[in-house]
Amino acid sequence: MSTTISAAELHRKIAAGEAVELLDVRTPGEYAAQHARGAKLIPLDQLDAAAFARERNGAAPVFLLCQGGKRATMAAEKLAAAGCADAVVVEGGTNAWAAAGLPCESSGRGVISLERQVRIAAGAIVVVGVLLGWFVNPLFVWLSAFVGAGLVFAGITDTCGMGMLLAKMPWNRAQ
């Protein structure tokens, strides 16, 4: 279980002048759309936890942000396994940071969040599978069944293969 902090409490620490390292583990596209001021981007799929832990060498705690908290928790677990025990997850992620009216930056480039991309892709594949099953060949219904099984697996294991795949797409990469 990772340590957590509210966005407001973290902002109080920053305002008080405490040394804070803020790490955003979302995709570059999500980061460009909006991120907490001062946050450094290292996407979760590119986070080399061992190298990060070595480079820090006892520095101040690292505070992790993602969209809502899930990827930050995964990053904290990776860092803890690499010996960086002072990783703290910001509860509610960037969504909570922005909702609290805390300072954010943006490049103006809007990108749909990874979670929404997964829902759009899964829904589109299910619809295509049903339509192909209806109009082309009934066996295409298995495409929809495969996506449904993947969603059940993602819910049970709290991992999402489609999300990991979409994170590697060009529109989710830095320009």
C-alpha positions in Angstrom: 0.0 0.0 0.0 1.5 3.3 -1.0 1.5 6.5 1.0 -1.0 9.2 -0.1 -1.4 13.0 0.3 -4.2 15.3 -0.8 -3.5 17.9 -3.5 -4.3 20.7 -1.0 -1.8 19.3 1.6 0.9 19.0 -1.0 0.3 22.5 -2.2 0.6 23.7 1.4 4.0 22.0 1.6 5.1 23.7 -1.7 3.8 27.1 -0.5 5.8 26.6 2.8 9.0 26.2 0.8 9.5 22.5 1.4 11.7 20.6 -1.1 9.2 18.8 -3.3 9.8 16.6 -6.4 6.6 16.3 -8.4 6.5 13.6 -11.0 3.6 13.1 -13.5 3.4 9.6 -14.9 0.7 10.1 -17.5 1.3 10.1 -21.3 2.9 13.1 -22.9 -0.3 14.0 -24.6 -2.2 14.1 -21.3 0.6 16.0 -19.7 0.6 18.6 -22.5 -3.1 19.1 -22.1 -2.8 20.0 -18.4 -0.4 19.3 -15.6 0.4 20.6 -12.1 2.9 23.5 -12.3 6.4 22.2 -11.6 5.6 18.6 -12.4 8.2 16.6 -14.3 7.0 14.1 -16.9 8.1 10.5 -16.9 5.4 8.3 -18.4 4.7 5.2 -16.4 5.7 2.9 -19.3 9.1 4.7 -19.5 9.8 4.9 -15.8 13.1 3.1 -15.0 12.5 2.7 -11.3 16.0 1.5 -10.4 17.7 4.3 -12.3 15.3 6.9 -10.7 15.9 5.5 -7.2 19.7 5.6 -7.8 19.7 9.2 -9.1 17.6 10.5 -6.1 20.1 9.1 -3.5 18.1 10.2 -0.4 16.5 13.4 -1.9 13.2 14.8 -0.7 10.1 12.6 -1.1 8.8 12.2 -4.7 5.1 13.0 -5.1 3.4 11.1 -8.0 0.5 12.3 -10.1 -1.5 10.7 -12.9 -5.0 11.5 -14.0 -6.9 10.0 -11.1 -4.4 8.0 -9.0 -4.2 4.5 -10.5 -1.0 4.9 -12.6 0.6 6.9 -9.8 0.0 4.0 -7.4 1.5 1.6 -9.9 4.6 4.0 -10.2 4.9 4.1 -6.4 4.9 0.3 -6.3 7.6 0.1 -9.0 9.7 2.7 -7.1 9.2 0.9 -3.8 10.3 -2.4 -5.4 13.5 -0.5 -6.6 14.3 0.8 -3.1 12.7 4.2 -3.3 10.4 4.0 -0.3 9.5 7.7 -0.1 7.2 7.9 -3.1 3.8 9.5 -2.2 0.7 9.3 -4.4 -1.3 12.5 -4.8 -4.9 11.4 -4.1 -7.2 12.0 -7.1 -4.2 12.9 -9.3 -4.3 15.8 -11.7 -8.1 15.8 -11.6 -8.1 16.6 -7.9 -5.2 19.1 -8.3 -7.1 21.1 -11.0 -10.5 20.7 -9.2 -8.9 22.3 -6.1 -7.9 25.3 -8.2 -4.2 24.7 -7.8 -1.7 26.1 -10.3 -1.7 24.2 -13.6 0.0 24.6 -16.9 -1.0 23.6 -20.4 0.4 23.6 -23.9 -3.1 24.2 -25.2 -2.9 20.9 -27.1 -5.9 18.9 -26.1 -5.7 15.1 -25.9 -8.4 12.7 -24.7 -7.4 11.0 -21.4 -6.1 7.4 -21.7 -9.1 6.1 -19.7 -11.5 7.7 -22.2 -9.4 6.4 -25.2 -9.8 2.8 -23.8 -13.6 3.2 -23.4 -13.9 4.6 -26.9 -11.7 1.9 -28.5 -13.4 -1.0 -26.6 -16.9 0.3 -27.4 -16.0 0.8 -31.1 -14.6 -2.8 -31.3 -17.7 -4.2 -29.7 -20.0 -2.3 -32.1 -17.9 -3.4 -35.1 -17.9 -7.0 -33.9 -21.7 -7.0 -33.5 -22.2 -5.4 -37.0 -19.8 -7.8 -38.7 -21.5 -10.7 -36.9 -24.9 -9.5 -38.0 -24.1 -8.6 -41.7 -21.0 -10.6 -42.6 -20.5 -13.8 -40.5 -21.9 -14.7 -37.1 -18.4 -15.8 -36.0 -17.4 -12.1 -35.8 -19.4 -11.9 -32.6 -16.4 -13.5 -30.9 -14.6 -10.2 -31.5 -17.0 -8.5 -29.1 -16.8 -11.4 -26.7 -13.0 -11.1 -26.7 -13.2 -7.4 -25.8 -15.7 -8.1 -23.1 -13.4 -10.8 -21.6 -10.6 -8.3 -21.7 -12.6 -5.8 -19.8 -13.5 -8.4 -17.2 -9.8 -9.4 -16.9 -8.9 -5.7 -16.6 -11.4 -5.2 -13.8 -10.3 -8.2 -11.9 -6.5 -7.6 -12.2 -6.6 -3.8 -12.3 -4.4 -3.8 -15.3 -5.4 -2.9 -18.8 -3.6 -4.2 -21.9 -5.5 -1.9 -24.2 -4.5 1.1 -22.1 -0.8 0.0 -22.2 -1.1 -0.4 -26.0 -2.9 3.0 -26.5 -0.2 4.7 -24.3 2.3 3.8 -27.0 0.3 5.3 -29.9 1.8 8.4 -31.6 -0.9 10.8 -30.4 0.1 9.9 -26.8 3.8 10.5 -27.4 5.7 13.8 -27.1 5.8 15.9 -30.3 
